[in-house]
């Protein structure tokens, strides 16, 4: 686990950047990510760092977030570029890299994809996506069920989470990012393959 000094450095970096509520959420995601990482054999320090920093750009002005997005090395589609709530994940990866000095590609990808997901996600990215969804401060209707599912298997949990995300977007009449659709299809195929092997 990270040293107290390293955790303090993370806190000193993000605490001035966000409201108390957002900071508490970030801490909760970091510790949930560590628990999931331990369950699924993911590096716990990487999970903690990515969880702690995942919303580091969330409370910047949208114009600033968009400016950061345009500097990103990650591919960004038109839907993400036109939806303010999606800016912060891509922008956060840029902030983590340029301002906090994170160079680990896995950590940066986990931050970048924590809202929209992507096909072929690493286990670290899956852990951060799920930790953000089930952290202790979350209180949406099905959160208890989602917390249970998250510890039953990464693929199943990701498919369940993405099914909810896609369905919710359709219900609200929102556009769906390409990476989210590709991720959904990817996990559908993964689950089919798993069930196919189990049936042999």
N, C-alpha and C positions, 0 to 999 in steps of 0.2 A: 504494500500500500504506500501511497505517496507520503512523504514526511509532512510534519506539521508546517514547516516552512514553505513547502511547495503548495500546500492547500491555502496557506495564508496569501501567497502570491496570486493564486487564482481569485481568491476573494477580493483582494485589493484591486485587481484589474476590473472585475465585473460589477462589484457593489455600487460604485459611483455612477454606473451606466444605466441603472434600472431601479424601478420602484421596489419597495420592500416585498410586495406580493410576488413580483417577478423573480426577485433574488431567492426567496424561499422556494419557489418552484424550481429554480435552477439547482439549488442544493438538493432538493428532493429527487430530482431526476438523476443527479450524479450518484446518489446513494442507491437508488433503485437500479441504476445501470450496473453498479458493482455487484448487486445481488444476482442480477440476470447473467452477468459475465461469469460469475462463480458457477452458476448452474450449467452454463453452456460452454465452459472452457475458453472464454475470451479473456484477453489481457485486462486485468482489473484496473490498472492505472490508466490505460487508454480509455476505458469506459468511463472512468471517473472524470477525466479531463474533458472528453467530448460532452458528457452530460452537463458538466458545470458550465461549459462555454456555449452550449447549443443555442441559447437565446441572446448571446452577447450583443447582437445588433438589433434586437427586437424593438427597442424603444428609441432608436435613432429616427430622425425625420424620414418619411418615405422617399423624399428626393435624394437624401444621402444614401439610403439603402440601395436605391436604384443605381446611383453612381458607382457604388461598390460592386454591385452585381455585374456591371459592364466591364469591370476589371477582372472578373473571375476567370479562372482557367477551366471551370466546369461549363459544360454545355447548358444553356438556358433556353427554354422554348418560349414561343409567343404568349402562351397562356400565363406562364410565370411572370413574364415581363409586363403583363397588363393587370396583374392582381396584387395589390398592395400587401395583403396578408401573407403572401408567399415570398416576398422580397427578403425577409430577414434571415432565412436559412442560407441562401447563397451569400448574402452580405456577411453573415456571421462567419462563414468559412474564410472569407477574405480578411475580416478583422482578426480572427484567431491567428491567421498566418502572418499578416503584415504588422499587427500591433502587439500581439502577444508572443510571436515567434514560433508558433506551432508549424512544424514542417512535416510531421507524420501524415502521409497521404490518407491512411485509413481513418485517422481522427478527423481530418478535414472533410473527407467524404461523408462520415457519419453526421457531422454538423450540417453539411450541405443538403443531405437527403432526409433530414429528420421530419420534414413536413410532407413531402411529395413521394418519397420512396423511389425506387428504381429497380430495374431488373438486375439480376446477378449481384445483389447486395451482399456485402461481407457480413459475417456474424456480428461484428462490432456495430455496423450500421443498423442491423436488425435490432440489436440490443438497445441502441439509443432511440430508435423509432418507437419501440414498445415501452421503454422507460418513460418517455415523454407522455405516452398515452395513459399509463397506469400509476404515475407518481402519487405520493401520499396526499397531495393537495387536490387531486382530481375528484370530482363528485358528480359526474354525469350519470345518467340512469343505469347504464349497463357496466359501470366501471368494476364492480365486484366480480362479475362474470369474466370480464376481460383480464383482470388480474390473475384469475385462476387459469385461464387459457394460456396466458403468457408463459407460465411455468410448465406447461404440458408439451411444448415443442415449438421451436422457432417458426417452422414453415406454417404450421396450422394457425399459430397466433398471427403471423403476418397476413395470411389470407383472410382471416376473420377481420383484422383491422382494416385492410384494404377494401374488403367487401362493404364495410360500414362507411368508409370514406367515399367510395364511388357512389353508393346508394344515396348518401346524404347530399352529395353534390348534384346528382340527378334530381333529387326531390326539391332542392333549392333553385334549380335551373342554372347552376354554375357550370362554367367550362371546366374540363378535367385536364390537368397537365399530361402531356404525352408520357412522361416517365412514370406517372401513377398508373396509367392504363397498361403500359408495358410491364410494370411490376405486378399488377393484378394477374395478367396473363401468365407471367413467369411462375407465380406461386400456384396458380391453378394447375399448371403442368407438373410442377414439383409434387403436389399432393397426389395427382393422378399416378405419377411414377411410383410414389411411395406405396399407394394402395395396390398398384399392379404387382409390385414385388412381394407385398404381404399376401397377395392372393395366390401366389405360385406355390 
